[in-house]
Amino acid sequence: MAKKPNLLLLGIDSLLSTHMSCYGYFRQTTPYMDTFAKGATLFENCFSPHVPTTPGYAGMFTGLDCFGTNTVALRHKGAIEGKTLAEILGDKGYNTTSIGFRGNAAARGFQNYIDYSNWHAGGDGKAHKAENMNDVALPELRRLAAEDKPFFLFLRHMDPHSPYLPPKPFDRMFYEGNEFDPENKSMDPVFSFKPFCDYFASWMPAGLTDKDYVIAQYDGAIAYMDTCIQNIFTTLTTLGLDDNTIVVINSDHGETLYDHDCFFDHHSIYDNTLRVPLIIKYPGVLPAGKRVKGIVRHQDLVPTLMDLMKIKPGVKFDGQSLLPLVRDEKSTTCSEFYITECTWMRKHGWRTPQWKLIRALEPDFHFKPEVELYDLIQDPEENNNVAAKNPDIVKTLTERMNKFIAKREKETKRVNPMYNQEYWHGCKNAGPYFKSSQEAYDSLHIGNPGEAAKLQAKGADHK
């Protein structure tokens, strides 16, 4: 009897697929993952429909949508509905380990949790997140390989998540300019955005004026991580595990850089927050170099893995196996779908191949309109809100969205979780919902003003 396949899942936090060279980005940010993709199947249009981290991983780990998991908020309270991938595989005799992901409701079910330093900078002022990951991941990979049981190892890489502080030489790899050019005013709106300005000042250099420098740091962090990930796969090969290990690269959500005023974060439900990579390698089973164009979503991952691993989990999924797409038996999993965000704003919407509808459930701190509509064919970057010019399309898409919500509420016998997330914003002095954009702007805040000022002064001394 053949040994059950192992599973190595890389959940790369805040990795926007369109900033990966294997997804067509103009900078070579992922040369090693590009090579990896040539031996794997790459899904060109994978979406995280429910952002950010908690609902994103909830969908990735359960095969359910937000109605199935009853989860839409970053600060989700209580248990996540559904059976997690770690629980399913644990019941099937797998050893399961999560590295860098514990405490979050979506992380439930692993037998073993290992932490690593994945947030703050080191003594050189740079963040060595991926190296710190390798320091604990490589010994754990060797330990799991020595066991008699198959394993599921989950690695939560944090390099693309802010703060973007890649070590040398990656910090200058994609930037040749003067980040302190006084004529450049592109960072003015970033540092004047009160809810985030103290957080930005805590890791961006004092006197910074050029937003392209920050974008280059994001890209540099990806390139740095890509180099370190090679160590993971080299060890996998050295241990002789290549042929019997399914390797997945995925992300909980994308990232907004200098887009839509949602500076260097991952809130909003524009496509740069929704687009994530999905690359799956299983030698001899999945075709090497295959690129699948159809739309797929987080909830499709677990059903696909169950199909590949020939496991009958005994639970139902909202997603579906992607193997029919790989075999060209189907072109896509869906043509339109429901999208949500409950991080710094509470919004939901409906995405079709041509149209993106966004409706605010309460005022947001960017003072954006209640209804947004974008023509994704004419305006793929979603810069021109055409809701006022197309009331009929807004009406039609809203009806389709509401019909879907009603259907899922009936099937799950619960109210849409987007409707009852009181105090989702974590502001006990406001709410339970914001009544105005000004209230949201004045209430929401990240970062410590005193610490930011101290770090800015230190940075100025070394500039």
N, C-alpha and C positions, 0 to 999 in steps of 0.2 A: 504494500500500500504506500503510495507516494506521500511524502511529508507535506503537511499543510503549508501553504506559502506564508512567509513573514510579511509584515506590513511596516513600512517606514513612511510616515507622513510628515512633511515639512509644511507647517502653517506659518507663512511669512507675513507677519503683521504689517498692514498698511502698504502692501506691495501692489502698485498700480500696474497692470499688465502692459499697458501701452508705454511704459518706461523701461521695458525689457527689450533687448535687441532681438531676441527670438520672436517677439511679437511685432517687430518692425520699427522699433525706436531708432532714431538716427544716431544715437550714441551707443557705443559697444559697452553696455553696462553689465551684460550677463554672458561673457564668452564661455564660461564653463557650463552654465545652464543651457546655452545654445547647443553645445556639444551633446549634453545629456538629452535634449529634446530631439536630436537627430536619431537617437535610439529609442524614442518613446512616441506616444501619441499625444499631440497637443491640441487642446480645444481653444479655438480662436476667439470665441464669444461666450466666455463664462462670466456670470453675474452673481454678485452677492445681493440678493433682492432686499434683504433686511439688515440694515447697518445700525450700529457699528459692531464692536467686538462680540458682545454677549449674544445677540441674535444671530450674528454671522457664524460664530462657532456652533451655536445651537443647531442651526440648519445643517452645517457641515458634518456634525457628529451624530445627528439623529435621522437624517433623511426626511425631515418634516419641514413644512413652511411655518410662518409665524403663528398661524392658527393652531397648527399641530403642537408646536412647542409652547404656545401661550406666552411667547417671549418677543418683545420688540425693543426694550430699553437697555441702554448700557448698564444702568443701575438696577437691574432686575432684582426683585425681591421674591424669595421663595424658590421652590424647585422648578426645574425645567421639565415640561412634560415630554414623554417619549423615552425610549431606551437608547442609551448612547452607544456609539461604536465600541468604546472600551468595555462597556457592560456586555454587549453581544459577544465580543471576542473572548472576554474573560470566561463567559459561560461555556464557550467552545474549547476551553483548555489552553488559551493563549496567556503568556506572560504579557502584562501591559504596563508601560511606563510613559509618564508625561514629564517632559523637561521644559520648565519655564512657564507652566500654566497650572496654577492651583488657586483655590479660593473662589474663582469665578464659577457661577452656577453651571456653565456649559462644560466645565472640566470634570464633571462627575464621572466616577466609575473606574478610574485607573487604580491598579493595585499599588503602584509606586509613583511617588512624585519627587522630582529633583529640581532644585532652584539653581539659578546662576545670576550673576550681576548683569542685568540687561536693561538698565535705565540710565544710570549716572556716568559721567565722564571719569576717566582715571586721572592719575597724577599729571599726565601730559595735556589735560584738557580735552582729550579725545575719547570717544566711546569705543571700547574694544568688545562689543557685544558678541560678535560671532566667534571670536577667539575664546571668550569666556564660555560660550555654548560648547565649543569643541572640548574644552577642558573637562567637562562633565559628561558630554554625550559620547565621546569615543570610548571611555572606560565602560559606560553602561552598554554600549553596543557590543563590546567584547564580552561582557558578562552575559548578556542575553543570548549571544551566539553560542556560548558554552553550555547553555541549558539544553535539556532534552525537549523542551516544549517550543512550539513556534512563538513568535513574539509580535507585538504591536508597539512600536516606538514612535511617539509623537514629539516633534521638536518645534517649539514656538520661537522662531527667529524674530528678533525685534529691531534689526538694523534700520529698516526703512521708516520705522516709527520715530517721530520727533522725540528728543532733539536729534537733528541730523549732525553728527559729529564724527565723521569717518576719520580714521588715522591717516597719517602721511603714508604714501604719496596720494592717496585717494581723495584727499581734501582739495587738491589742485588739479586732479586728473582731467576735469571737464571745465576748468575755468582759467582764462588767461587775462581777465580784465583787472580793473582797480575797484575793489568792492567798497572803497571809501571815497569814490569820486563825488565831490560836492555838487557837481552839476546833475547828478543822477538823483531823481526824487522818487524812484519807484517804491522805496521802502517807507515813505511817509505815511501812506494809509495803513500800513501794517503796524507801525509803532503807535499810531494814534487810535487803534482799535482797542478801547479800554478793557473789554473782557479778557483779552489775550496778551496785552502789551507787556505785562510783567513776566509772563511765562517766556515770551520771545526774548526779552532782555536778559533772562537768566541763562541763555545759551548762545544767542547770537552776539557777535563781536560789537563792542561799542563803536559808534560812528558808522556802522554799516549803512550803505545807501542803495546798493544794487540787489534787486530781487533775484537776478540771474545767478548770483553767488549762492543764494540759499537753495535754489533749484539744483545747482551743481553739487551741493552738499548732499542732497537727497540721492542724486544719481551716484555720487561717490560712495555713499553708504551701501547702495545696492551692489556696486562693483566690488567693494571690500568684502561684503557678505558672500558674494558669488565665489570669490577666491577661497574663502574659508570653507565653504560648503564642499569644495573639492576634497578636502580632508575626510569628510564624512563618507563620501562615495569611494575614495581610495581604500579606506578601512573596510568598507562593505566588500569590495573586490578582494582584498587581502584575506579576508575571512572566508572567502569562497561562497558568499551568500548571493551573488548577483542573480543567478538563474532562478532562485526560489524566493525572491523578495520582490514584492510589489512596492514601487517607490512613487510617491505622489508629491507634487508641488502645488500648493494652493495658498490662498490668502483669505483672511477674514473680511477684508474690504480694501478698496483702493485708497487714494489720497488726493486731496485738493492742495494744489501748490500755490499758484497766484491766480486762482480761478474763482469767479463768482463772489468775490469778497470773503470767501471762506478760507482765509490764508493759512497754509501750512498745517492742515488738520484733515479730518475725515468726516466732517458732518456735511449734510445736504444729500440729496438723492439725484444729483447730476451724474452723468456716466463715469466721470473720473473717480467717483467714490464707489460706484457699483461694479466697475470692471476689475476682474481679478484673473490671475493665471490659473490654469488647470492643465497639468502635464502628468501623464501616468505612464510608467514604464513597467512592463512585465515581459521579459524576454521570452520569445517563443509563443506568446499568447496574444499580446497586443502588437500591431504592426509598428515597425520602426520608421520614424519620419512622417507618419500620418498626421495630417492637419485637418481637423473637423471644423467646419464653418458654422454649423447650426448653433442656436442659442441653447445653453445649458445653465443650470443654477446649482447653488450649494446643495439643495436637497436631493440632487441626483447622484452625489458622490457615494453615499453609503449603499444605495441599491446597486450601483455599479460595482463596488467592491464585493458585495455579497455575491453578485453574479460571477465575478472573476474568481472568487475564493470558493465557489460552489457551496455556499453556506445558506441554509434555510433558517432565518433568524426567528421565525414565528411571530413577527410583528409586521404591520402594514406601514408603508412609506407614502409620503405625498410626492416624492420625487420618483424617478424611473431610471432604470439601467441605461447607460449610454452606449452599450455594446451594439445595439441596432444602428446607431449613428456611425460607429466605427466601421461596421460592415456595410455601410451605405444602404441599409434597408429603410432608414428614415433620414430625413434631412434636418430635422430639428425636434426638440422636445416640446416647444410651445412657440406660438407666434406673438403672444402678448402676455404680460404678467404684472402682478401687484408688487409695488415697492414701498418701503417704509423707512423712516428714520426717526429715532427718539434718543438723541444724544444731547445736542445743544439746541435743537429745534424739534418740533413734533409735527411731522408732515407725512403724507402718504400720496401715492400716485399710481399711474397706469402707464406702462411702456409698451408700445407697438413697434413694428419695424420702422414706421415713419414718424410716429408722434410720441412725445413725452408730456404727460399731464402731471403737474404737481399741485396739490391742494394743501394749504396750511390748516392744521386743526387748532392752532392758536397763533398769536403774533410771535414773530421771531426777532432775534436781536440784531438782524441785518436790515430790518425795516423793508423786507421784500413784500411784494404783493401777495394777496391771499391765493390767487390763482396764477399759475404759470403754464404756458404751453410752448413747446419747441418742436420745430420741424427738423427731425434728425437727419433727413436727407439733404436739405438745403443748409442746415445750420447744425452740423454734428457736434460742435463745441458748446451748443446751447447758450448762445449769447444774446439771441433776439427773441424776447417773449412776445408771441403773437396771439395771446389769449384774447385780447380785445378785438382783434381783427377776425377771429374765427369762433364766435360764440356757439355755432352749431357743432363744431368739432369738440369744444369743451363740454357741451351738453352730452354728446354721444359717448365720449370717453368716460365721463363721470357716471353715466348710466351703466356702462359696461363694468366699471370698477365696482359700483354699488351692488350690481347683480352678483358679481363674484364674491364680494364680502358676505352678502346674504346667504349665498350657497355654502360658503365655508362655515359660517356661523351655525347653519342648520346641521351640517355634517359633524361638526365638533361639539355641538351643543354648548357653545360658549360665545360670549360677546367678543367682537374684534378687540384684541388686546390694545390696539391703538386708541380705543375709545375710553379706556379706564385706567390709564397709567398716571394716576395722581402723583404729584411731586417727583415726576420722572427726572426733573432737572436738579434735584438734590438741594434746592434752596428752601429750607424750612421757614424762612421769613417771608417767603412769597408763595403764591399759589392758593390752592393746589394746581392751578393753571395760570399762566401769564395772561393778563387782561390787555396789555398793550406792548408794542415793541420797545417802548422806552422803559417799561418795567423790566422786561427781559434783559435789555442792555445794561441797566443799572444793577441787576441782581446777579447775573452770571459772571463768574470770574475764575481764572486759573492763574496760579503763580503767586509768589510772595514778593510784594513791593520792596521790602527791605533787603531780601536776599538778592533780588534782581539788581538793585542799585549797587550792592557790594560787588557782585560779579562784573557788572559793567565797569566799575571803577578799576577793578583788577585787570580787566581786559584792556582798558585804555592805557594802563601802565606798560603793557607789553606790545602795544600796537606799533 
